[in-house]
Structure formats: C-alpha cells, structure tokens
C-alpha cells in the first residue's frame, strides 16, 4: 500500500512537473529568445506574448518586433501570429497546417546596389552544406504537403531603393489562401491582397506536377502606378507617373519548357498622366485599353485584338533649343547618342519567324495642345476631337487602312484616309482634305516670315497620293477665300522674298487663291522623300510667282510679261505714243482687279546718249527752219548723210568735219542749255505718265509711284530710254 502511494505520488509529481514545464515553456522560450536575440541572430527583438496550446497543437505570438542593426528602426513586426498544426494528417503521410493567421505584419526592405538591410542575417553561401537528394526517391515518394486557411490582415510592406531614392509602399496587404497543396500530382493556389487604399491584386494558380503544366490567372484593380515614378527618372525627366492599372491576364505554360508560354487577357490603365520636372502635364489619357488575343513566346506569334486610347490630351511645344518632348526624353536620347557601337558578330541561333498582328487600333476624342515659342510672339493652337482608326496591322499587309478626323481651333476640320504597307513604305495611297480652316490664328507665323499679320482667310486643301516603288502621282488642290493681310509689322525675321505679293497675285477676281499643283516623281531614285518633294514643288511655285510676278499679271489682261515689265521710249521723246498708252491701259486694268497692288515706274535714261540726241535734234530743227519751201516736218526725217544737212554743218562748224554728226552737234550747243533740256525732258516724261494714269485712267494715287533714278551709278544695261516697272503689294 505504501509502495502504491509512493508510485502514485511519483507519477503525480512527474505529471505536475511536466505540466508546469509545459505551462511555463512558452514564457521560458520567449524570455530566452528575447534576452539572447543578438547572440542568436545578431539583431535585437521584442516579443510580448508567446502561447503554446498543446491540445490544439497551436502556437500564438503577439506584439513581435525585429529591429535594424541600429536597434532603433523596425525591420519586421506583427501584432499576432497564429499557427495551427494538424498532426492527424501524418497518418495519411501528409504534413499539414490547418491555419496560419498573421495580423498587421510589417517589413521594411532597403537595397543599395547589391546589398540589403538583411544581409547580416543571411548565412554565407560557403558555410552552408547542401545535401544531395535522390531525385528518383523524391519523384516516387507519396509525401504530401498542405497549408490551409492562410490569412494575412492589414499588412504593410516597404521597399526602399537607395540608389534611385525610391520608396515603394504596399499598405493594407490582405491575403486569404484557402489552400496551398503540393503532392506528386497537382496543386492549387489563390491569392488576393490590397495595395494602397484602392488597389487590389488577385492571383489564382493551378499547377499540374504530373504533366508539368501550369495555369495562372492574374488580375489587378486600381493599382496606382505613381509609386514606380523614380524608376523612370534614369530614362526621362519625369516628376509624376500616374495611372490606375486594371488587368485580367491568363497565363498558360510549361514547367519543362520555360519559353512555352501563352498569354491572353485584358490590360487597361485609367487616369493616366505624365508630368515633367517643370510640373507640366505632357500627356493625359482617360483610359488606355488593350485586349490580348494571344502572346505566344514559343512560336513568336503575337496577336492583339484591340488597342484603344480614350480622351488623350497631348501638350506639344517647340522651344528655341528643343521641343518639350525632346527635353522630356533627353536622358535616354543622350544615352542613345553616346552609346558605343556594340559588336553583333555573334553566332545567331535559328530564330522562329516573328508574326504580329493588331486587329484594331483606335484613338477617340483626342486633343493636341500645340505651342510654338520660337516665333517673335508665342503661338498657341488646339486641335480637338481627334479620332483615328487602324485595322489589320501586320507585316505582310500591303494596304493597312487608316482613317482619321479632327477639328481645328476655331473652325475647320481635317479628315482623310490612307493605306500603307509595313513591308514597303513606297506602296502608299492617301486622300485627305482640310476644310474651312480659319487662317487668322496663324498670324504669328505670317508676322515672323512675311512681316504682315493675316487678318482673315479660309483655307481649304485637298490632296491625293498614289505611289508605288516606281511611280508617284500627287494632286493638290488649294483654295483660300477672303485672304487679307494687315499693316506691315517691324519683324526683322521676315523673308526677303515677296511671298505676300505672290499670294496676292494668285488671287482671282472673286478674291480667291485657287490652284492645282500636280507632283510626279520616281520613288526609287536615291534620296527620294515624299514630303520634301511635295513642299519643294510648292515652294518653287511660290518663289516663281514672287520673283516673276508679271507672269501672273499678264494672264489677267491677256498680254505678255515683257510688255508689262518695260515701257520703252525713243531718244528725246516728249509725248506718249500709242504703244506706250496701250501698256499703261493694261496696268490700269490690272489695278481695277488688284486694288492692293502698287505699280512703281522708274525712268531710265542714257545721259550721254540722250544729251547727244538732244543736240542733234536742236541742230536738225534749225536746219529745217532755214530751208526754203522745205517739205520736211520732223527732224528724224533728216538723215545724217543728207548732202544739204552736211553742207549746213560744214558752214556752222568747219573745224569738226572729221567728227561724227553727234559730236559735231554737241560742239554747237552750249552744255548748260543741253543739261537744262535733259532735266526738262526727264521731268516731262514723269509728268506725262503720272497725268495719264491718275487723270485719264483714274487710278488710285496710292497705287502709282514714280521712283527717282541715280544717273551717276546707273548700270550700263539700264542706259536706255523708257520706264522700268516694278510691282508690290500694299
């Protein structure tokens, strides 16, 4: 009996000791770990509670914190961690955890190049022994592993990249995994967690271990892109990168063949914007949407069903040094320019031919806000309601269709369509029309280039292009109604060419500028470029009109340019003849049609020749007067070789018989008298022309100018009697 009691006390004491040890074990473990944490792991940690439930095989830890090496900043923490093990599954050869709950976990990771803030806690690779595992036995074993009811609540994750000074924050991380199961056949996984206040990420995975295949479905809702801004600063001068990422992507692949991946799904970004370092929004888009039919990495086959851009707004500005977009991408453009040539003489693997196709590309309700700050005064212009559609974009399509339409700042539109080839850009069809474009908005350009503001004008332009590698046919029809320029400005940048005159000259009687401009060429010729060819042809037309205005004016009145450019006179002529009046009549007729023109008349005279002929006229008139019963009425009828006239000269000047008639006459006339005659003739001719144009033809005095001539420095080719005509615009 006594031995029985002793045995009973022993067992009871043993059980009590075991109970007490188990009861206080959690406290002992907690205190030991907390007090010796720096020796065990090299970091300070705190743990408020640790509980072990032996009946449920459950461990609970509360208020845990692991500090950085400075013992002040928190590296990782959580408010509660619960792990519930399911030992009964071992009977089925399965290691199972029935529940893991982690409340308010926090972790802070910082990276500086190749180093992390947790490197001191990671064992060196050369101190870790790696045992070789018999892959065959693992492959054939029936060991199973499962974790159920994983619950992560209100987590926080911080990742700081010191090199680019970028902090990524993932708040409100919530994870609910009903099951993660691994066995020799398959496993399933479902993850859902929040990023920020609005962002949500969903991941579902189905992995077939037996067939080595997997299917993953990845989705996001309202994931903010702003956190990734600093990663772009090496490539662009960016201050903000905004947008909410939406996606639903399905990925199917092979574990054995990593390149055997097929991707399908939808990706969208809402409220997208790019803001440069000057806090200017360069691009904003209400929604960017892409529907991926299939991205097949193995077969290099990429098909996108739809790409749409809704309500894009682009800010484009030309500045003196570079555009705002060039400045925005200057970091990457600079790297590209300075990059060294890479030797690509490597042995190429046999590549799978690339195939791509985009079934539909659409831009809806776009806006371009354009500014030109390179002029003498800034130019601002908006192009609105931009709609563009492309279809069937793939490499072998030789007629990719594009349609577009847009509205201009005040009035007007631009609509058109084209078909082009990705394989051969020289296969092109284009047809477009600009209608009712109000030109007065473009006054900063006309002031800069012409020194005149454009105060009115409605511009219409139609063009079509048919181009093959061998032939170009381009037809251009331009019509400008009611084009009017204002008063001349003081812009010193204006072109010396009278472009304003050219535009005015090609206006018709209805105040329209209208002409056809055909362009032809051979696209296969070296250096051929479509745009420059068209503009070069147009430029030649304008320059020719500006520098040779009489060609256009002559057509108005049915005459020749030469007849308008010069009005010849005879020596000593002091009245208008029929031919001269006819030319002046043509000019007056032009002024009735082109009231803003100015015709300037510059009288040209060969001084010596004119003085000589005046002297001859004087002497011959004296000879006629002295003849009795003479039938000669005009001095021009007296020939220099006339015997009676020669006898008359010999009598007046016997000492000059060896000289020509002109010189003999000059010796007979006083120089002052001849000079006075010359000046009187010059003045009279000017008065004759002025009186005829202003009085008889009733021309506007502001449209007729008489220009003075510099007799001392006149070129020899101008020393012919007559009026040289110049034309300009008011």
C-alpha positions in Angstrom: 0.0 0.0 0.0 2.8 2.3 0.9 4.6 1.5 -2.3 1.5 2.2 -4.2 1.2 5.6 -2.7 4.8 6.4 -3.4 4.3 5.4 -7.0 1.2 7.5 -7.2 3.0 10.5 -5.8 5.9 10.0 -8.2 3.6 9.8 -11.2 1.6 12.8 -9.9 4.7 14.8 -9.3 6.1 13.9 -12.6 2.9 14.9 -14.4 2.8 18.1 -12.3 6.4 18.8 -13.3 5.7 18.2 -16.9 2.6 20.3 -16.7 4.4 23.1 -15.1 7.3 22.9 -17.6 4.8 22.9 -20.5 2.8 25.7 -18.9 5.9 27.9 -18.5 7.7 26.7 -21.6 6.3 29.4 -23.8 7.4 32.0 -21.2 10.9 30.4 -20.9 11.3 30.3 -24.7 10.1 33.9 -25.1 12.4 35.2 -22.4 15.4 33.2 -23.7 14.9 34.4 -27.3 14.3 38.0 -26.4 17.3 38.1 -24.0 19.7 36.3 -26.3 18.4 37.5 -29.7 21.6 39.5 -30.5 23.7 36.4 -29.9 21.3 34.1 -31.7 20.6 36.2 -34.9 22.6 39.3 -34.4 19.5 41.5 -34.0 17.5 42.9 -31.2 13.9 41.7 -31.0 11.0 42.1 -28.7 8.0 39.7 -28.1 5.2 40.5 -25.7 3.4 37.1 -25.6 4.0 33.6 -26.7 1.4 30.9 -26.1 1.5 27.2 -27.0 -1.8 25.3 -27.0 -0.8 21.6 -26.7 -4.3 20.3 -27.1 -4.9 22.1 -30.4 -1.2 21.9 -31.4 -1.3 25.7 -31.8 1.3 28.4 -31.3 0.3 32.1 -30.9 2.8 35.0 -30.7 1.8 38.6 -30.1 3.5 42.0 -30.5 6.7 40.9 -32.2 9.3 43.4 -33.4 12.7 42.7 -35.0 14.9 45.8 -35.2 17.5 47.1 -37.7 21.2 46.9 -36.7 20.9 50.4 -35.2 18.4 48.8 -32.6 16.0 51.7 -33.2 14.3 51.3 -36.5 11.9 48.4 -37.0 12.9 45.8 -39.7 9.9 43.5 -39.2 6.9 43.2 -36.9 3.5 41.8 -36.4 0.7 42.1 -33.9 -0.3 38.5 -33.9 0.9 35.2 -35.5 -1.2 32.0 -35.1 -0.1 28.6 -36.5 -2.3 25.6 -36.0 -0.8 22.3 -36.9 -2.9 19.3 -37.9 -0.9 16.2 -36.7 -3.6 13.7 -37.6 -2.8 14.1 -41.3 0.5 12.4 -40.7 -1.4 9.2 -40.6 -2.0 9.8 -44.3 1.6 10.7 -44.9 0.8 14.4 -45.2 2.4 17.3 -43.4 -0.5 19.7 -42.8 -1.0 23.1 -41.3 -4.7 23.7 -40.7 -4.4 27.5 -40.1 -1.9 30.4 -40.3 -3.1 33.8 -39.3 -0.9 36.9 -39.4 -2.3 40.2 -38.2 -0.7 43.6 -39.1 2.6 42.3 -40.4 5.2 44.9 -41.3 8.5 44.5 -43.1 11.0 47.1 -44.4 13.5 46.2 -47.0 16.2 48.6 -48.2 18.6 48.0 -51.1 21.7 49.8 -52.0 23.1 48.2 -55.2 23.9 44.6 -54.4 23.5 44.9 -50.6 20.3 44.7 -48.5 19.5 45.6 -44.9 19.1 41.9 -44.0 22.5 40.7 -45.4 23.8 40.3 -41.8 21.1 37.7 -41.0 21.8 35.5 -44.1 24.4 32.8 -43.8 27.3 33.0 -46.2 26.9 30.6 -49.1 30.3 28.9 -48.4 29.2 27.9 -44.9 26.0 26.2 -45.9 26.3 22.5 -46.7 23.9 21.4 -49.4 23.0 17.7 -49.3 22.4 15.9 -52.5 18.9 14.5 -52.8 18.0 11.4 -54.7 15.7 12.9 -57.2 14.3 9.5 -58.0 13.1 8.8 -54.5 11.5 12.3 -54.2 9.8 11.8 -57.5 8.4 8.4 -56.4 7.5 9.3 -52.8 3.9 9.9 -51.7 4.8 12.7 -49.3 2.2 15.4 -49.3 2.3 19.0 -48.0 -0.7 21.3 -47.4 -1.3 24.6 -45.8 -4.9 25.7 -45.3 -6.6 28.9 -44.2 -3.7 31.3 -44.7 -5.0 34.6 -43.5 -2.9 37.9 -43.7 -4.6 41.0 -42.4 -3.7 44.7 -42.7 -0.1 44.1 -43.7 2.5 46.7 -44.7 5.5 46.3 -46.9 8.1 49.0 -47.6 10.8 48.7 -50.2 13.4 51.5 -50.4 15.9 51.7 -53.2 18.7 54.0 -52.0 20.3 54.3 -55.5 17.3 56.0 -57.0 15.8 57.3 -53.8 12.5 55.5 -54.3 10.2 54.1 -51.7 7.5 51.6 -52.7 4.7 51.2 -50.1 2.2 48.4 -50.1 -0.4 49.1 -47.4 -3.4 47.2 -46.3 -2.0 43.9 -47.5 -4.7 41.2 -47.1 -4.1 37.7 -48.1 -6.6 34.9 -48.0 -5.5 31.5 -49.2 -7.9 28.7 -48.6 -5.3 26.1 -49.6 -1.8 25.6 -50.9 -1.3 21.9 -51.6 1.7 20.1 -53.1 1.8 16.5 -53.9 3.1 14.4 -56.7 0.2 15.4 -59.0 -1.2 18.9 -58.7 -1.6 22.0 -56.5 -3.9 25.0 -56.4 -3.3 28.5 -55.0 -5.4 31.6 -54.7 -4.1 34.9 -53.5 -5.9 38.2 -53.0 -4.4 41.2 -51.4 -4.7 45.0 -51.4 -2.1 47.6 -52.4 -2.9 51.0 -51.0 -6.4 52.1 -50.3 -7.9 51.2 -53.6 -5.5 48.7 -55.2 -6.4 45.1 -55.4 -4.4 42.1 -56.7 -5.8 38.6 -57.4 -3.7 35.6 -58.3 -5.1 32.1 -59.0 -2.8 29.3 -59.9 -3.3 25.6 -60.9 -0.1 23.6 -61.2 -0.2 20.1 -62.7 3.0 18.5 -61.4 2.3 15.3 -63.3 2.1 16.9 -66.7 4.5 19.8 -65.8 1.9 22.4 -66.8 0.5 25.4 -65.1 -2.3 27.9 -65.5 -2.2 31.3 -63.8 -4.8 34.0 -63.7 -3.6 37.4 -62.6 -5.8 40.4 -62.0 -5.5 43.9 -60.7 -7.9 46.6 -59.8 -6.9 50.3 -59.3 -3.2 49.7 -58.7 -1.5 53.1 -58.6 1.5 53.5 -60.9 2.8 56.6 -59.2 5.0 54.5 -56.8 7.1 53.5 -59.8 7.9 57.1 -60.9 11.5 57.1 -59.6 12.4 54.0 -61.7 11.8 56.1 -64.8 13.9 59.0 -63.9 17.0 57.5 -65.4 15.2 57.5 -68.8 13.2 60.7 -68.8 12.8 64.0 -66.9 9.7 62.9 -65.1 8.1 64.2 -61.9 4.9 62.1 -61.8 3.8 58.8 -63.5 0.1 58.4 -62.7 -2.5 55.8 -63.5 -4.6 53.0 -62.2 -3.8 49.6 -63.5 -6.6 47.2 -64.3 -5.9 43.8 -65.7 -7.2 40.3 -66.2 -4.5 38.1 -67.6 -4.4 34.3 -68.1 -1.1 32.6 -68.5 -0.6 29.0 -69.6 2.8 27.5 -69.6 5.1 24.5 -69.2 7.5 23.9 -66.3 9.8 21.8 -68.5 9.9 24.4 -71.3 10.1 28.0 -69.9 9.6 29.6 -73.3 6.4 27.7 -73.9 4.1 30.4 -72.6 0.8 31.6 -73.9 -0.7 34.9 -72.6 -4.3 36.1 -73.0 -6.4 38.8 -71.4 -7.1 42.4 -70.9 -5.0 45.3 -69.6 -6.2 48.8 -69.0 -4.8 52.0 -67.4 -7.3 54.6 -66.1 -6.5 58.3 -65.4 -3.0 58.0 -66.9 -0.7 61.0 -67.0 2.9 62.0 -67.5 4.2 65.1 -65.7 7.7 66.5 -66.4 10.1 68.1 -63.9 8.6 71.5 -64.6 5.2 70.2 -63.4 3.7 70.4 -66.9 1.4 67.6 -67.8 2.7 66.4 -71.2 0.2 63.6 -71.6 -3.1 62.6 -70.0 -5.4 59.8 -71.1 -8.8 58.9 -69.6 -8.4 55.2 -70.5 -5.9 53.0 -72.3 -7.3 49.6 -73.1 -5.6 46.5 -74.7 -7.2 43.2 -75.4 -4.6 40.5 -76.0 -5.8 37.6 -78.1 -2.6 35.7 -77.7 1.1 36.2 -77.0 2.9 33.0 -77.8 6.5 33.2 -76.9 7.4 29.8 -78.2 6.1 30.4 -81.7 6.9 34.1 -81.7 3.3 34.8 -82.6 1.8 38.0 -81.1 -1.8 38.9 -81.7 -3.6 41.9 -80.1 -7.3 42.1 -80.7 -7.8 45.7 -79.7 -5.9 48.8 -78.6 -7.9 51.9 -77.7 -7.0 55.2 -76.3 -9.8 57.3 -74.9 -9.7 61.1 -74.5 -5.9 61.6 -74.8 -4.6 65.2 -74.3 -1.0 65.8 -75.6 0.9 69.0 -74.9 3.5 69.7 -77.6 5.7 72.8 -77.5 8.5 73.9 -79.8 11.2 75.9 -77.9 14.3 77.6 -79.1 16.7 74.8 -78.2 14.4 71.7 -78.4 10.8 70.6 -78.1 9.3 69.8 -74.7 9.2 66.1 -75.6 12.8 66.1 -76.6 13.7 67.6 -73.3 11.5 65.0 -71.5 13.3 62.1 -73.1 16.7 63.8 -73.1 18.3 61.3 -70.6 17.6 58.3 -72.8 18.3 60.2 -76.1 21.6 61.3 -74.7 22.5 57.7 -73.8 21.5 56.6 -77.2 23.6 59.2 -78.9 26.7 58.5 -76.8 26.3 54.7 -76.8 29.2 52.8 -78.3 28.6 50.5 -81.2 28.0 47.0 -80.0 29.7 44.2 -81.8 26.9 42.0 -83.0 29.0 39.5 -84.9 27.8 36.7 -82.7 26.6 33.3 -83.9 22.9 33.6 -84.3 20.6 30.8 -83.2 18.0 29.6 -85.7 15.1 32.0 -84.9 11.4 31.3 -85.2 9.9 33.8 -87.7 8.2 36.6 -85.9 4.5 37.1 -86.6 2.5 40.0 -85.1 -1.0 41.4 -85.8 -3.1 44.1 -84.3 -6.7 43.8 -85.4 -7.8 47.3 -84.3 -6.2 50.5 -83.0 -8.4 53.4 -82.1 -7.8 56.9 -80.7 -11.0 58.5 -79.6 -11.7 62.2 -78.8 -8.1 63.2 -78.7 -6.7 66.7 -78.2 -3.3 68.2 -79.1 -2.4 71.5 -77.4 0.4 72.9 -79.5 2.6 75.8 -78.7 5.4 77.4 -80.7 7.8 79.5 -78.7 10.3 80.1 -81.4 8.5 83.0 -83.1 8.6 86.6 -82.3 5.4 86.1 -80.3 4.1 82.9 -78.9 1.7 80.7 -80.9 -1.0 78.6 -79.2 -3.3 76.3 -81.0 -5.6 73.4 -80.1 -6.6 70.5 -82.4 -9.6 68.7 -80.9 -11.9 65.8 -81.4 -9.1 63.7 -82.9 -10.4 60.3 -84.0 -8.0 57.7 -85.6 -8.6 54.1 -86.5 -6.3 51.5 -87.9 -7.1 47.9 -88.7 -5.3 44.7 -89.7 -1.8 45.8 -88.8 0.6 43.0 -89.7 3.9 42.8 -91.6 2.7 41.3 -94.9 -0.4 43.6 -95.2 0.4 45.9 -98.2 -2.7 48.0 -97.6 -3.2 48.8 -93.9 -6.2 51.1 -93.7 -6.2 54.2 -91.6 -9.0 56.7 -91.2 -8.9 60.0 -89.2 -10.8 63.1 -88.5 -10.2 66.2 -86.3 -11.5 69.7 -85.6 -9.3 72.8 -85.5 -9.1 75.6 -83.0 -12.0 77.9 -84.2 -13.4 76.4 -87.3 -12.4 73.8 -89.8 -11.7 70.1 -90.0 -9.2 67.6 -91.3 -10.4 64.2 -92.5 -8.9 61.6 -94.6 -7.8 58.0 -95.1 -4.7 56.2 -96.2 -3.5 52.7 -96.9 0.2 51.9 -96.4 2.5 48.9 -96.3 4.7 47.8 -93.4 6.9 45.8 -95.7 7.3 48.5 -98.4 6.6 52.2 -97.4 6.7 53.1 -101.1 3.3 51.5 -101.6 1.0 54.3 -100.4 -2.4 55.6 -101.0 -3.6 58.9 -99.4 -6.6 61.1 -99.6 -7.2 63.9 -97.2 -9.0 67.3 -97.0 -8.6 70.3 -94.8 -11.8 72.3 -94.9 -12.7 75.8 -93.7 -9.5 76.4 -91.7 -9.6 79.9 -90.3 -6.2 81.5 -91.0 -6.2 84.5 -88.7 -5.0 82.3 -85.9 -1.7 81.8 -87.7 -0.8 85.5 -87.7 2.3 84.9 -85.5 3.7 82.8 -88.4 3.0 85.4 -91.2 4.4 88.2 -89.0 7.6 86.2 -88.4 8.1 85.1 -92.0 6.3 87.9 -94.0 6.2 90.9 -91.6 2.5 91.1 -92.2 -0.3 89.8 -89.9 -3.0 87.8 -91.6 -6.4 89.1 -90.5 -8.7 86.9 -92.5 -8.8 83.9 -94.8 -10.5 80.5 -95.0 -8.1 77.7 -96.1 -9.2 74.6 -98.0 -6.8 71.9 -99.2 -7.4 68.6 -100.9 -4.6 66.1 -101.8 -4.4 62.6 -103.0 -1.3 60.4 -103.5 -0.9 57.2 -105.4 2.6 55.9 -105.0 4.3 52.7 -106.0 8.0 51.9 -105.9 8.3 53.1 -109.5 5.9 56.0 -109.8 4.4 58.9 -107.8 1.3 60.8 -108.7 0.2 63.5 -106.4 -2.6 66.0 -107.0 -3.0 69.1 -104.8 -5.9 71.5 -104.9 -5.7 74.6 -102.8 -8.4 77.2 -102.2 -8.2 80.2 -99.9 -11.2 82.6 -99.7 -11.1 86.2 -98.5 -7.4 86.3 -97.6 -6.4 89.7 -96.2 -3.2 90.9 -94.7 -2.9 93.7 -92.2 -0.3 96.5 -91.9 3.3 95.8 -92.1 5.0 94.9 -88.8 8.5 95.5 -87.6 9.5 91.8 -87.6 13.1 91.6 -88.7 12.9 87.9 -89.3 10.7 88.2 -92.4 11.8 86.6 -95.7 13.3 88.9 -98.3 11.2 87.2 -100.9 7.9 89.0 -101.6 5.8 86.0 -100.6 2.9 88.2 -99.6 2.9 89.6 -103.2 2.9 86.0 -104.6 -0.1 85.0 -102.6 -1.9 88.2 -103.5 -1.1 87.8 -107.2 -2.6 84.3 -107.4 -5.9 85.6 -106.1 -8.6 85.7 -108.7 -11.3 88.2 -109.4 -13.5 86.7 -106.7 -10.8 87.3 -104.1 -9.8 83.6 -104.1 -6.5 81.9 -104.1 -7.0 78.7 -106.0 -4.7 76.5 -108.0 -3.9 72.9 -108.8 -0.4 71.6 -108.1 0.5 68.2 -109.6 3.6 66.5 -108.4 5.2 63.5 -110.1 8.4 61.5 -109.5 10.2 58.2 -109.2 10.3 57.0 -105.6 13.1 54.6 -106.5 15.5 57.4 -107.1 18.3 57.9 -104.5 17.4 60.4 -101.8 13.7 60.4 -102.6 11.4 61.6 -99.8 7.7 62.2 -100.4 7.1 65.2 -98.1 10.1 67.2 -99.3 9.2 66.5 -102.9 5.7 68.0 -102.5 6.9 71.0 -100.5 9.8 71.7 -102.9 7.4 71.8 -105.8 5.0 74.1 -103.9 8.0 76.3 -102.8 9.2 76.6 -106.4 5.7 77.7 -107.4 5.5 80.4 -104.7 9.1 81.6 -105.3 8.5 81.8 -109.1 5.3 83.8 -108.5 7.0 86.1 -106.0 10.1 86.8 -108.1 8.4 86.8 -111.5 5.0 88.5 -110.7 4.4 89.7 -114.3 3.7 86.2 -115.5 0.6 86.1 -113.3 -0.4 89.7 -114.0 -0.1 89.3 -117.8 -2.6 86.5 -117.7 -5.1 88.8 -116.1 -5.2 91.2 -119.1 -4.1 89.0 -122.0 -0.7 90.3 -122.6 2.9 89.2 -122.2 5.2 89.7 -119.1 7.8 91.6 -121.2 5.2 94.1 -122.3 4.4 94.9 -118.6 8.0 94.9 -117.3 9.4 97.7 -119.6 7.8 100.7 -121.4 10.4 101.7 -123.9 10.8 105.3 -125.2 12.7 106.8 -128.1 15.5 109.3 -127.6 14.2 112.9 -127.0 10.6 111.6 -126.9 8.4 114.0 -125.0 4.9 112.6 -125.6 3.2 109.3 -125.1 2.8 107.1 -128.2 0.0 104.6 -128.9 2.1 101.5 -127.8 3.0 103.1 -124.5 -0.6 104.1 -123.8 -1.7 100.6 -124.6 0.7 99.2 -121.9 -0.4 101.7 -119.4 -4.0 100.8 -120.2 -3.2 97.2 -119.3 -1.7 98.2 -116.0 -4.7 100.4 -115.2 -6.9 97.4 -116.0 -4.9 95.2 -113.6 -5.3 97.8 -110.8 -9.1 97.6 -111.1 -8.8 93.9 -110.4 -6.0 94.1 -107.8 -6.6 97.2 -105.9 -3.9 96.4 -103.2 -1.1 96.4 -105.8 1.4 99.2 -106.2 3.0 99.8 -109.6 6.3 101.7 -109.4 7.8 103.4 -112.5 11.5 104.2 -112.6 12.6 106.3 -115.7 15.8 105.2 -117.2 18.0 107.4 -119.5 21.4 107.1 -121.0 22.8 110.6 -120.1 25.5 110.9 -122.8 23.3 109.3 -125.5 20.3 111.5 -124.6 22.4 114.7 -124.5 23.9 113.8 -127.9 20.5 113.2 -129.4 19.1 116.4 -127.9 22.0 118.3 -129.6 21.3 116.6 -132.9 17.6 117.4 -132.6 18.3 121.0 -132.0 20.7 121.4 -135.0 18.4 119.4 -137.3 15.4 121.5 -136.3 17.5 124.7 -137.0 18.4 123.2 -140.4 14.7 122.6 -141.3 13.8 126.1 -140.3 16.4 127.6 -142.7 15.2 125.6 -145.7 13.0 127.4 -148.2 9.9 125.6 -149.2 11.1 122.5 -147.2 8.7 119.6 -147.1 10.4 118.1 -144.0 8.2 118.3 -140.9 10.2 116.3 -138.3 13.9 116.3 -137.5 14.0 112.5 -137.6 13.4 112.7 -141.3 16.8 114.4 -141.8 19.4 111.8 -142.4 23.0 112.3 -141.1 24.3 111.7 -144.6 21.9 114.2 -146.3 24.2 116.5 -148.5 22.3 119.6 -147.7 22.5 118.9 -143.9 26.2 118.0 -144.2 26.8 121.3 -146.0 24.8 123.1 -143.2 27.1 121.5 -140.6 30.2 122.4 -142.5 29.1 126.0 -142.7 28.4 126.2 -138.9 31.5 124.2 -137.8 34.1 123.8 -140.5 36.7 122.7 -137.9 34.8 119.5 -137.0 34.4 118.0 -140.4 36.3 114.9 -139.3 34.0 114.1 -136.4 30.7 112.1 -136.3 27.4 114.1 -136.5 26.6 113.7 -132.8 29.9 115.1 -131.6 29.7 118.0 -134.2 26.2 118.9 -132.9 27.4 118.8 -129.3 30.1 121.4 -130.1 27.4 123.7 -131.5 25.2 123.6 -128.4 26.0 125.2 -125.0 26.5 122.5 -122.3 24.3 124.3 -119.7 21.5 124.6 -122.3 21.7 120.9 -123.1 21.7 119.9 -119.4 18.6 122.1 -118.9 16.9 120.4 -121.9 17.8 117.0 -120.4 16.4 117.8 -117.0 13.2 119.2 -118.6 12.8 116.0 -120.7 13.2 113.8 -117.6 10.6 115.7 -115.7 8.1 115.9 -118.6 8.2 112.2 -119.1 7.3 111.6 -115.5 4.5 114.1 -115.6 3.1 112.5 -118.8 2.9 109.1 -117.2 1.5 110.4 -113.9 -1.1 112.5 -115.6 -2.2 109.6 -117.9 -2.5 107.1 -115.0 -4.1 109.3 -112.4 -6.2 111.7 -114.5 -7.1 109.9 -117.7 -7.2 106.3 -116.2 -8.4 107.5 -112.8 -6.1 105.1 -110.9 -5.7 105.4 -107.1 -2.7 107.7 -106.3 -1.6 105.2 -103.7 -1.3 102.5 -106.4 1.1 104.5 -108.7 4.6 105.6 -107.7 7.4 107.3 -109.6 10.8 106.4 -108.5 13.9 108.5 -108.8 17.0 107.3 -110.7 20.6 107.6 -109.8 22.2 108.7 -113.0 25.7 108.7 -111.5 25.7 105.0 -110.6 23.3 103.6 -113.2 24.4 100.3 -114.7 25.1 100.3 -118.4 22.3 97.9 -119.2 19.8 100.4 -117.9 21.0 103.3 -120.0 18.1 103.0 -122.4 15.2 105.5 -122.5 12.0 104.2 -121.0 10.2 103.2 -117.8 11.1 100.1 -115.9 8.1 98.7 -114.0 8.1 97.2 -110.5 5.1 95.7 -108.6 4.5 95.3 -104.9 1.6 94.9 -102.6 0.3 97.5 -100.1 
